[in-house]
Amino acid sequence: MSTRVCADADEAVAGVEDGATVLVGGFGMAGMPVALIDALIRQGATDLTVVSNNAGNGDTGLAALLAKGRVRKVVCSFPRQTDSHVFDELYRAGKIELEVVPQGSLAERMRAAGAGIGAFFCPTGAGTLLAEGKETRVIDGRTYVLEYPIKGDVALIGAHRADRMGNLVYRKTARNFGPVMATAATTVIAQVREIVDTGTIDPETVITPGIYVDRVVQEATA
């Protein structure tokens, strides 16, 4: 299946269904696909489960989606920062569910989904509240926790550049969760700063091959 170059972000997120699990790239605002999130707000999908490193910053991007009441559950590593007031208010009011996952485990659970791994044992979280109710096993004298893959119906990721086949290049820390999310979702949508002709990008710099990417859209410029 070839990658579709979309005319705008609204076309890119068309078809996201109510109740979908949406993987959202970004470490804070670095690599956050804000244009795609804004388009998802306009699109209207609701009852979403969002998987991301953070639970939103300030009032833009993921925080804006939460503020609209479109998200049922957040799966993340850092639900609270100094500017995460939107999530904080929703959670305290009992209007949103939360699953906290250690950062490395979050990345590995998505990587496992992309690699076809059914489950894996990890020492992170052993002996803490995060391991309650989970199977554990002692291996070589150390306690490990059984973790399951996180799969997405949709992944919204930000990259620096794409070609028309969907091959992606990231810029520095904006790379973060994008590569693993691109392998773990049924439909992968990438927001990029620039779309170039196929063959323009040095293959050695491609981080996410186009085979994983279903739709790309170039950010609108002022």
C-alpha positions, 0 to 999 in steps of 0.5 A: 500500500502506497503512502498518500500525500494529503492536501491538508491535516483535515484530510490526513486524519479523516476516518479516525473512529470513536473509541480509537487508540491513538498514539501521539508522538512528542516529548513535551512539545518536541515532535508533537504533531500539533497540526494533526491534533488540531485537525483531530479536534475538528474531525470530532472523534471521541472516547479516545484512548491516547498513548503519549509520553506526556498528558499535554502541555499548556492549552495547545496540542494534546492538552487542547484535545483533552480540554474538548472532552474527547479522551476517555483514557491517557496512557503515559509516563509523565501525567503531571508537569508544571503546565499540565493543568488541563489533565490535572483538572480532568483527572481530579474531577474523575473525568478521565482515566490514567494508566502510568507506564515507566518511560522505557517500558512505554517505548518497549511495549510499542516496539513489541507491538511493531515486532510481533512480540506477544509479551515480555518480562521487564524489571522496571516497576517491580515491587512498586504500585505499577506492578500490582495485579501483574504477573511477575517472575524471578529470573537470575535472582531478579524480579521481572514484571510481565508487560504486554504490547501497546498497539494503536489504531492510529499513530500521529507523529511529527517528523522533519522531512518526508519524500513522496513514498513516506520515508521519514527523517527526524530532527534531533530530539523531535525523533523521540517516540515517532519511530516506535509508534510508526511500527505499532499502529494500523494507520500511521499519519506523519506531519512534516515540515517538508515533502521532497521528491522520492530519491532526494533523501539519502537512504542512510538517513531514513529512520522510519521507512515509508512502508510504515507510513500511510499518510503524510502532510506538510505543515502549513506555513504562515 
